[in-house]
Amino acid sequence: MKNSKKTSKKSKKNSKASFISRIKISKKNMLIIIAVICGLLVITGSIIGIRTYKKRITDRTVRIAFYGLSEELCNMIREKIPQEEDIILNFDVISEGAFDTSIVKQKYDMLFTWKGEITDTLADSAEEIPGRIFEAIPRSLRDKDKKCIPILLDHCELAFYTKVLKEANVEVPASFTSYLNYLKTAKNKVFSPFFCNGAEDRILIDLVGAIVLAEGGLKAYQKLIEEFRKAENLESLLDVKLNSKDLTLRSVLDMLKGWPKEGFTHPSWYNGRGNDLLYFAEDGQLGSFFTLLSEHRKIPYNVIKNYESYLFPPDVNADNFGLLAPAVSAMLLSDNSNCKRYIAELFTEDTQTEFSDKSCLAPVHYRAQAYDRQADDVRFWAASCAGGAQPDLYLAVYQRKPEELKKICEEIRGYVR
């Protein structure tokens, strides 16, 4: 029994010694592991540091492109991008018709242009714009993919002769149906209740888009854009159903074709030009006319003061509507960190106020001061509908296709003549 107890104690003593021995080995291994980990951290840190340094060097050169914007708009934006000592800024204005998306993606870090066909084409490969920048603008103006952000808004508007509104004791029409009733009233008071520069391709195609949007809503308008983008001629478009209520391009053009016979517009409205519009408006012979806010700004004050600007009135609810408001927009084509700083500066309250004042267009910042009531209304209308600011049909389809636009507009004029 005593020998058995001695053996048991000896066994326990040996086990303890063995455990201590293993502990000592583990400590030695631990030192090796720590050394290895430290080495890996140093290597990883060095790699990250080298990459950060290389990116900083790469980001020093910022390549910025402008396309389709006026010289005034380009200069206005350029002035807000600071000339920093350690940054090389390269600005390019891409000439009309020379926009190649594959080249632009490789060559530039940031693009300023009108939202439309070009921005849609570049969206998949563009970088996300920091989400905090979108917080300064109304929700309906925020791109769900954060690839494109509006800076300023133009607008496809209807201008109403206030004298006719007053004499007829009516408000500015709030629906397309009431607008047609206004035309019936106005034909007894003016020579041409409706008019536009129909000889100008952009105005003509935008008028068609505005009527589709007013009658059929946002989904019908988006369907129209889709069909125009793949159409070879007008005939292939005419009978495509744009909504569940049998709205078609043919029904819209037939209506426009009938307007001169009903006394709603000049017999040759589709050949009208800016000087014609100005002559009739100055003479008080227009009940309303269709134009862009940017063109509105060119009309002498003594004429335009007699007209009330309004959106093209829809027969649909706000949840199925988008304002035809062409947007000067920005996109990030690379992950250049400096570009992200620069784009943020364009959306401060002060910068947006300055932009609106200089361009006479509508700001997109919530609190920025608009140039005037017309510009403020555009921002309000765009913020108030689900579709926000929608590109006009010209930008959505024909931004880089002037020959196709010319062809389709000649076919439209031939149809409504």
Order of alpha helices (4+ residues) and beta strands (2+ residues): alpha-beta-alpha-beta-alpha-beta-alpha-alpha-beta-beta-alpha-alpha-beta-alpha-alpha-alpha-beta-alpha-alpha-beta-beta-beta-alpha-alpha-beta-alpha-beta-alpha-alpha
